[in-house]
Amino acid sequence: MGLIKAGIGAFAGTLADTWKDYFVCDSLNNDTLITKGVKKGSSSLFADPDVITNGSGIVVADGQCALIVDEGQILEVANEPGNYTFDTTKSPSIFDGGFKGIADTFKEMIGRFTYGGIAAKNQRVYYVNTKEILNNLYGTTTPIPFRVIDRNINLDVDISVRCNGEYSFKIVNPLLFYKNVAGNVSSAITKEDLAQQMKSELLTALQPVFAKISATGVRYSEIPAHTTEMVDELNNQLSTKWADLRGINVVSFGVNSISASKEDEDMIKELQKAAVNKDPNMAGATLVTAQADAMRDAANNANGAGMGFMGMNMAMNAGANAQGFYGMQSQQTQTQAPTGEVRYCKYCGKQITADSRFCPYCGKEQ
């Protein structure tokens, strides 16, 4: 059994007259993945709808792949738009529209059946939607682990994020899709029939995808700018279940929003703030700001400004000690051990060199 290509383009009415029957499929919408072809023609009202007579026509439109199936066995594949004639005397053929792997899969699946022009018991034409299937929503019901790496502050910590968005996919191997998903479906399979399963598998694959992307130093807030890398990695993670089993690939992946919990965000911010104070100048600026805030709060103290400033003075003394510590980091003379003539700090009483301007212990100016 083979297909003979009769023409390219829209189905012509004059061509229909030369065929006993012909099979067509209305335009496949974004929701329909595979559907059974409709038999029309002069004998279609009386003939068995699941029998393809010799000389029947098969019409294939853009974005469709026609599969001729006999007793569940794929006999023919037409993946190019055009009009075809079914001839039982011809050898099986394949019209490949450029989808990689279809020809090899066809060779593995094909069975040679001949009936001497007599129709088999059950023959059907299925049309597979080969267009990009859009608007598939996803969202994490539970947080997904995400590794935060900030080499500027030597931060490496695991947090949890939530995200949502949409993705698109495409059936790139209709034969695998029919064999492992559709089978001898009586009417049609829609994307809603697979939505829950695909969403679950997609979210499972997101965890190693996030792990690989975060290892490069990409922050979770920057994920929407790296969707191209995510598509490649998702197809890699899903290759066994989607590409090799169902003939499906992810085409695009969009992230509408991604966020961490408030606790994780606050933790990261605090760690980043603390790391900034490794710079003595930044640490000093932080202390000055804190002291200015303390003075403002002291002036508004409900128990009186005197009580407020008394507390502030205690805080300032502690701050001065801390400021002295950071000051030591920027003064080379402050880190040297006392040498030569010695004297004692008038604040902390510890031994210092005679020419020291700052005490290397408390940091105060002499």
C-alpha positions as CSV (number, residue, x, y, z in Angstrom):
1,M,0.0,0.0,0.0
2,G,1.4,3.4,-0.9
3,L,0.5,7.0,-1.4
4,I,0.9,8.8,-4.8
5,K,1.1,12.5,-4.6
6,A,-1.6,14.0,-6.8
7,G,-1.0,17.7,-6.3
8,I,-0.1,20.5,-4.1
9,G,-2.4,23.2,-2.7
10,A,-6.1,23.3,-2.0
11,F,-8.2,20.4,-2.8
12,A,-9.7,20.8,-6.3
13,G,-13.3,19.8,-7.0
14,T,-12.4,18.2,-10.3
15,L,-9.9,16.0,-8.6
16,A,-12.6,14.8,-6.2
17,D,-14.6,13.4,-9.1
18,T,-11.8,11.0,-9.9
19,W,-11.8,9.5,-6.4
20,K,-14.3,7.1,-5.0
21,D,-13.8,8.6,-1.6
22,Y,-11.5,11.1,0.0
23,F,-10.5,11.9,3.6
24,V,-10.2,15.5,4.8
25,C,-9.7,17.3,8.1
26,D,-10.9,20.7,9.0
27,S,-8.4,23.2,10.2
28,L,-6.9,21.9,13.5
29,N,-7.2,24.5,16.2
30,N,-4.8,25.2,19.0
31,D,-6.5,22.7,21.3
32,T,-6.7,19.6,19.0
33,L,-3.6,17.5,18.9
34,I,-4.8,14.6,16.8
35,T,-8.2,13.7,15.2
36,K,-9.7,11.1,13.0
37,G,-10.1,12.1,9.3
38,V,-13.6,12.5,7.9
39,K,-14.6,10.3,4.9
40,K,-16.4,12.0,2.1
41,G,-17.3,11.2,-1.5
42,S,-19.9,9.4,-3.6
43,S,-20.0,6.2,-1.5
44,S,-19.3,7.7,1.9
45,L,-22.9,7.6,2.9
46,F,-23.1,3.8,2.5
47,A,-19.5,2.6,2.9
48,D,-17.8,1.7,6.2
49,P,-16.1,4.8,7.6
50,D,-13.2,2.7,8.8
51,V,-12.3,1.3,5.3
52,I,-10.0,3.0,2.8
53,T,-10.9,1.8,-0.7
54,N,-8.2,1.5,-3.4
55,G,-8.0,4.9,-5.2
56,S,-9.3,7.0,-2.4
57,G,-7.9,10.4,-1.9
58,I,-6.1,11.9,1.2
59,V,-6.0,15.7,1.6
60,V,-3.3,17.1,3.8
61,A,-3.2,20.8,4.7
62,D,-0.4,23.0,6.2
63,G,0.4,22.2,9.8
64,Q,-1.0,18.7,9.5
65,C,0.5,15.2,9.2
66,A,-1.7,12.4,7.9
67,L,-1.2,8.8,9.2
68,I,-2.8,5.9,7.5
69,V,-3.4,3.1,10.1
70,D,-4.4,-0.5,9.5
71,E,-5.5,-2.5,12.5
72,G,-3.5,-0.2,14.8
73,Q,-0.4,-0.4,12.5
74,I,0.9,2.7,10.8
75,L,1.2,2.0,7.1
76,E,1.7,5.5,5.5
77,V,2.8,9.0,6.6
78,A,2.2,12.2,4.6
79,N,3.8,15.1,6.3
80,E,3.7,17.5,3.4
81,P,0.7,19.6,2.3
82,G,-1.0,18.3,-0.8
83,N,-3.4,15.7,-2.3
84,Y,-2.6,12.0,-2.3
85,T,-4.1,8.9,-3.9
86,F,-4.1,5.6,-1.9
87,D,-2.9,2.7,-4.1
88,T,-2.9,-0.8,-2.7
89,T,-0.4,-1.9,-5.4
90,K,2.3,0.5,-4.4
91,S,5.0,0.1,-1.8
92,P,4.8,2.0,1.5
93,S,6.2,5.5,1.2
94,I,6.8,8.6,3.4
95,F,6.5,12.2,2.5
96,D,8.7,13.9,5.0
97,G,8.1,17.7,5.5
98,G,11.5,18.1,7.3
99,F,10.6,16.8,10.7
100,K,13.8,15.1,11.9
101,G,13.5,11.5,12.9
102,I,10.1,10.7,11.3
103,A,11.7,8.6,8.4
104,D,13.7,6.5,10.8
105,T,10.7,5.9,13.1
106,F,8.6,5.0,10.1
107,K,11.1,2.3,9.1
108,E,11.0,0.8,12.6
109,M,7.2,0.8,12.8
110,I,6.1,-0.1,9.3
111,G,4.5,-3.4,8.5
112,R,4.0,-4.6,5.0
113,F,0.4,-5.6,4.4
114,T,-1.2,-6.6,1.0
115,Y,-4.7,-7.5,0.5
116,G,-4.9,-7.8,-3.3
117,G,-7.1,-4.7,-3.5
118,I,-9.4,-6.0,-0.8
119,A,-9.9,-3.6,2.1
120,A,-8.8,-4.6,5.5
121,K,-11.1,-4.8,8.5
122,N,-10.2,-1.5,10.1
123,Q,-8.3,1.3,8.3
124,R,-8.3,4.9,9.4
125,V,-6.7,8.2,8.6
126,Y,-5.5,10.3,11.5
127,Y,-4.4,13.9,11.3
128,V,-1.8,15.1,13.7
129,N,-1.5,18.9,14.5
130,T,2.2,19.8,13.8
131,K,1.8,23.5,14.5
132,E,3.1,25.1,17.7
133,I,0.6,24.6,20.5
134,L,0.4,27.9,22.5
135,N,-1.0,29.2,25.8
136,N,-0.2,26.3,28.1
137,L,-0.2,27.7,31.6
138,Y,1.8,26.4,34.6
139,G,2.4,27.5,38.1
140,T,4.1,26.0,41.2
141,T,1.7,24.8,43.8
142,T,4.6,24.3,46.2
143,P,8.0,26.2,46.4
144,I,10.8,25.0,44.2
145,P,14.4,24.9,45.5
146,F,16.7,27.6,44.0
147,R,20.4,28.0,44.8
148,V,21.4,31.6,45.3
149,I,25.1,32.3,44.5
150,D,26.6,35.8,45.0
151,R,30.3,35.7,44.4
152,N,30.7,39.3,45.5
153,I,29.9,38.4,49.1
154,N,30.8,34.7,48.9
155,L,27.1,33.8,49.4
156,D,25.9,30.3,48.5
157,V,22.5,29.4,50.0
158,D,19.4,27.4,49.1
159,I,16.1,29.2,49.1
160,S,12.6,28.4,47.8
161,V,10.9,30.2,45.0
162,R,7.5,30.2,43.3
163,C,6.9,31.0,39.7
164,N,4.2,31.0,37.0
165,G,3.9,31.6,33.3
166,E,3.1,29.8,30.1
167,Y,4.9,27.6,27.6
168,S,4.4,26.2,24.1
169,F,5.2,22.8,22.6
170,K,5.2,21.1,19.3
171,I,4.6,17.5,18.1
172,V,7.9,16.9,16.2
173,N,7.4,13.2,15.7
174,P,3.7,12.3,14.9
175,L,4.5,8.6,14.7
176,L,5.7,8.4,18.3
177,F,2.8,10.6,19.4
178,Y,0.3,8.3,17.8
179,K,2.0,5.1,19.0
180,N,2.5,6.1,22.7
181,V,-0.2,8.6,23.3
182,A,-3.1,8.4,20.9
183,G,-3.4,4.8,19.9
184,N,-6.6,4.0,18.0
185,V,-8.5,7.0,19.4
186,S,-12.1,7.1,18.3
187,S,-12.4,10.8,17.7
188,A,-9.8,13.3,18.9
189,I,-7.2,14.1,21.7
190,T,-6.9,17.6,22.9
191,K,-4.2,19.3,24.9
192,E,-6.5,19.3,27.9
193,D,-6.3,15.6,28.0
194,L,-2.5,15.8,28.6
195,A,-2.4,19.2,30.4
196,Q,-2.2,17.9,34.0
197,Q,0.4,15.2,33.2
198,M,2.6,17.6,31.2
199,K,2.4,20.3,33.8
200,S,3.5,17.9,36.5
201,E,6.4,16.7,34.5
202,L,7.4,20.2,33.5
203,L,7.5,21.4,37.1
204,T,9.5,18.4,38.1
205,A,12.0,19.2,35.3
206,L,12.2,22.9,36.5
207,Q,14.1,21.9,39.6
208,P,17.3,20.6,37.9
209,V,16.9,23.5,35.3
210,F,16.9,26.1,38.1
211,A,19.9,24.3,39.7
212,K,21.9,24.5,36.5
213,I,21.1,28.1,35.8
214,S,21.7,29.3,39.4
215,A,25.1,27.6,39.4
216,T,26.2,30.2,36.7
217,G,25.4,33.0,39.2
218,V,22.1,34.0,37.7
219,R,19.8,35.4,40.4
220,Y,16.2,34.3,40.6
221,S,15.0,37.8,39.8
222,E,16.9,37.6,36.5
223,I,15.3,34.3,35.3
224,P,12.9,36.0,32.8
225,A,16.0,37.2,30.8
226,H,17.3,33.6,30.4
227,T,14.3,31.8,29.0
228,T,16.2,30.7,25.9
229,E,18.6,28.7,28.0
230,M,15.7,27.4,30.0
231,V,14.1,26.0,26.8
232,D,17.3,24.1,25.9
233,E,17.7,22.7,29.4
234,L,14.0,21.8,29.7
235,N,14.2,19.8,26.4
236,N,17.3,18.1,27.7
237,Q,15.6,17.2,31.0
238,L,12.3,16.1,29.3
239,S,13.9,14.3,26.4
240,T,13.1,10.8,27.8
241,K,9.5,11.4,28.6
242,W,8.5,14.0,25.9
243,A,10.8,13.8,22.9
244,D,11.8,10.1,22.9
245,L,8.4,8.8,24.2
246,R,5.8,11.2,22.9
247,G,7.6,13.0,20.1
248,I,7.0,16.4,21.8
249,N,9.5,19.3,22.3
250,V,9.2,22.5,24.3
251,V,9.3,25.5,21.8
252,S,9.1,28.5,24.2
253,F,9.0,29.0,27.9
254,G,7.8,32.3,29.5
255,V,8.0,33.4,33.2
256,N,5.4,35.9,34.3
257,S,6.7,36.2,37.8
258,I,9.2,34.5,40.1
259,S,9.5,35.3,43.8
260,A,11.1,34.0,47.0
261,S,9.4,34.0,50.4
262,K,9.7,37.2,52.5
263,E,11.9,35.3,55.0
264,D,14.4,34.3,52.3
265,E,14.4,37.7,50.7
266,D,15.0,39.4,54.1
267,M,17.8,36.9,54.9
268,I,19.6,37.7,51.6
269,K,19.2,41.4,52.0
270,E,20.7,41.3,55.6
271,L,23.6,39.2,54.4
272,Q,24.3,41.6,51.6
273,K,24.1,44.6,53.9
274,A,26.5,42.9,56.4
275,A,28.9,42.1,53.6
276,V,29.0,45.7,52.5
277,N,30.5,46.6,55.9
278,K,33.7,44.7,55.1
279,D,34.7,48.0,53.4
280,P,35.9,50.3,56.2
281,N,34.6,53.4,54.5
282,M,31.2,51.8,54.0
283,A,31.2,50.7,57.7
284,G,32.0,54.2,58.8
285,A,29.2,55.6,56.7
286,T,26.8,53.0,58.2
287,L,27.7,54.1,61.7
288,V,27.3,57.8,60.9
289,T,23.9,57.1,59.5
290,A,22.9,55.1,62.5
291,Q,24.1,57.9,64.9
292,A,22.1,60.5,62.9
293,D,19.0,58.3,63.2
294,A,19.7,57.9,66.9
295,M,19.9,61.7,67.4
296,R,16.6,62.2,65.6
297,D,14.9,59.5,67.7
298,A,16.4,60.9,70.9
299,A,14.9,64.3,70.2
300,N,11.5,62.7,69.9
301,N,11.9,60.5,73.0
302,A,8.6,60.3,74.9
303,N,10.5,60.4,78.2
304,G,12.3,63.6,77.3
305,A,15.2,64.5,75.1
306,G,17.7,64.2,78.1
307,M,16.9,60.5,78.6
308,G,17.0,59.9,74.9
309,F,20.5,61.5,74.5
310,M,21.8,59.7,77.6
311,G,20.9,56.4,75.8
312,M,22.3,57.8,72.6
313,N,25.7,58.6,74.2
314,M,26.0,55.1,75.4
315,A,25.3,53.9,71.9
316,M,27.8,56.4,70.5
317,N,30.5,55.1,72.8
318,A,29.9,51.6,71.6
319,G,29.9,52.9,68.0
320,A,33.1,54.7,68.5
321,N,34.8,51.5,69.6
322,A,33.4,49.8,66.5
323,Q,34.5,52.7,64.3
324,G,37.9,52.5,65.8
325,F,38.1,48.8,64.9
326,Y,37.2,49.6,61.3
327,G,39.6,52.5,61.3
328,M,42.4,50.1,62.2
329,Q,41.8,48.3,58.9
330,S,42.7,51.4,56.9
331,Q,45.7,52.6,59.0
332,Q,48.9,50.7,58.5
333,T,50.5,52.2,61.6
334,Q,47.6,51.0,63.6
335,T,48.3,47.4,62.9
336,Q,52.0,47.5,63.9
337,A,53.1,46.4,67.4
338,P,54.4,49.2,69.7
339,T,58.1,49.9,69.1
340,G,60.6,52.6,70.3
341,E,59.5,55.0,73.1
342,V,56.2,54.0,74.6
343,R,53.3,55.7,76.3
344,Y,49.8,54.7,77.3
345,C,46.4,55.4,75.7
346,K,44.5,57.9,77.7
347,Y,41.3,56.1,77.0
348,C,41.9,52.4,77.4
349,G,45.3,52.6,79.2
350,K,47.0,50.1,76.9
351,Q,50.6,50.5,75.8
352,I,51.2,52.3,72.5
353,T,54.1,53.9,70.6
354,A,55.0,57.5,71.4
355,D,54.3,58.8,67.9
356,S,51.0,56.9,67.4
357,R,48.1,59.2,66.5
358,F,45.5,56.5,67.1
359,C,45.4,53.8,69.6
360,P,45.6,50.4,67.8
361,Y,43.3,48.9,70.5
362,C,40.4,51.3,71.0
363,G,41.0,53.4,67.8
364,K,40.6,56.7,69.5
365,E,42.8,59.7,68.6
366,Q,45.4,60.7,71.2
